[in-house]
């Protein structure tokens, strides 16, 4: 029974999973207001200039800049006022040299004018005359036609994850619907004879389902479409039917719950029966979380998660999360995980043969972040409730000394 | 026309807003699977022990630890096997001294046994006898009844923002519904004669609505319930009716869009007409974003946002976001904003009279983060599309020198 597991490195696990899938990503068209955090499946190109005309960026007077040369508070110049450009209306009249037109922020620049004097630098002497106490240079206080984005310009690229400011920009160029990759579809199946639904009262020997709730919630947080499939007892035919059905309809099937050798063996039997030699890894170099199973059947990724709550969450964050990102179509150029650099509060000893994740609580003391390891068995979910981050010790690392600055992945 | 604005500091703005509201937060009961990122409105107390019985954390044999003393690979000991404890079943039979019972991970510990020998340290000699090659100490490989959480213990506190692992823990103690504070309700009203709906084609002088889309999306991202109320032209009666109606039903009314003095003046007139002296601030010491209006009427917060797209987003992130957090019921103990420390790529000069926000693009080069300021007028939305963070220069700061490590608020 020794060497039950041949441990696979995390990067190999991810590489093997991805290289065994060959699924074309599906797309859908959605309203921009529903597109937050979705991944663009096409480049978005502007079919017009933004702004569509040159606009004033201030309230003031449209002028010829050369007419203001030399103007100062002590030696102001005076210009005749030739009307006003109203908001939302076309500036139809050309500005004559030696004249000024009243203009509001955002209004259209009249033909001829090359700059705007701010209202703060003016004084209306009469209905017909304005005093100007500061010279303006050419192009001052104007945003030019197409300066934000030109017709034909790429606003956003394929693979971009849509943020609030992007939605504003899409609206600005008149794009009200976008094509995005469909959400990654995740089925979560609970297994294990001892597992019962949280709404039930456990008899002695039974335990409420924790992992499928935490794992489903992590997947929801990542923007997946998640189906909780309920609890399947350790019965080969039932599990086989359930897994086979879910493989049809989902991109990822997560088997969560029981962590005994019996449950694991059953999972392996079922996967091998659905497709021979479909087990790609059985055991991963991560701590906690060693007994993790990887399989790909019909381009669907199947991961058997370990049963201990903390192990299950560590494997989700260390392995499933990067796989979901890779499967989502996102080209992660400008999105970073939420990480905090904190001072480690005590020495920790790591298993150098595995990538070990410590649960830590990051707190702020006198403007400094402190990472306090939360110790406890990986079977305890409350260790993760007390924690707000994970600290990774890579392969080959034997430990970290107190007061070292460490990078914590927040969750 | 000089000194149009008396500028209020950001912290004063937030303090004045909060001290003029006295709204009791409403609550609702929801399913835990819908509770991600919601704020608990009550402490969650466990009404039972978790786990409800002592369990094995490994596959192996339940024993009396004293029966294994001295066992080693070279000098194993042998115990008689007295049956097996099956998953999900009560361990009804007491373990007799000198015997071992087969047990799976997660199964119930039989009475008498005080430790579990891992299967890796055993060899089944026959149906009746197991060889044990390593001694176990008392309590080894057992998670005890109530060790995760004791009956009556507080699992989560009021004001806690629910994370995926919390949902797992709630399921674990049989809590399938929780009471949370209702989402902060935000109405976004677009104003300005020049603003048209993004689906329309602008005539000369008109511009598509950008800000209400970006601002609504930021509010959605923060977990608010958001209503986009459409575009109201600069007509006093129409704006007055719209604002008055929204004050009834929403916690926050954001006025977004037009940035001309005319639109601003109209907003102020309307708010003063709904309730005299309700304008609490008019101008804020933030750059960009100075022309921001604050009002509270009937415990509803009303904020007139500046019209330039970048200003609008800076004010949302600098002022509205902290106000939403304060109004949400969240007690922010263990949640931090996503910030990255990066090296500034060039010198920047700041307005020391205002809290200035620079748009920056953070990139990773050779494991080091670099913050590149994105320069451009605050009227350009694409400067924010190119950026992925904001860099704050506080009041009194004149600038930051190239290569300084700066903290960037990511978005």
Interface residues (C-beta under 8 A of the other chain):
Chain A: X1 X2 X4 X32 X33 X36 X37 X50 X51 X52 X53 X55 X57 X59 X86 X87 X88 X89 X90 X91 X104 X105 X106 X107 X108 X119 X120 X122 X123 X143 X147 X148 X149 X155 X156 X163 X164 X165 X166 X167 X168 X169 X170 X171 X172 X173 X174 X175 X176 X192 X193 X194 X195 X198 X199 X200 X201 X202 X203 X204 X205 X206 X207 X208 X209 X210 X211 X213 X214 X215 X216 X217 X218 X220 X221 X228 X234 X258 X259 X260 X261 X262 X263 X307 X308 X309 X313 X334 X335 X336 X338 X339 X340 X341 X361 X362 X363 X364 X377 X378 X379 X380 X381 X382 X384 X385 X387 X388 X410 X411
Chain B: X1 X2 X4 X32 X33 X36 X37 X50 X51 X52 X53 X55 X57 X59 X86 X87 X88 X89 X90 X91 X104 X105 X106 X107 X108 X119 X120 X122 X123 X143 X147 X148 X149 X155 X156 X163 X164 X165 X166 X167 X168 X169 X170 X171 X172 X173 X174 X175 X176 X192 X193 X194 X195 X198 X199 X200 X201 X202 X203 X204 X205 X206 X207 X208 X209 X210 X211 X213 X214 X215 X216 X217 X218 X220 X221 X228 X234 X258 X259 X260 X261 X262 X263 X307 X308 X309 X313 X334 X335 X336 X338 X339 X340 X341 X361 X362 X363 X364 X377 X378 X379 X380 X381 X382 X384 X385 X387 X388 X410 X411
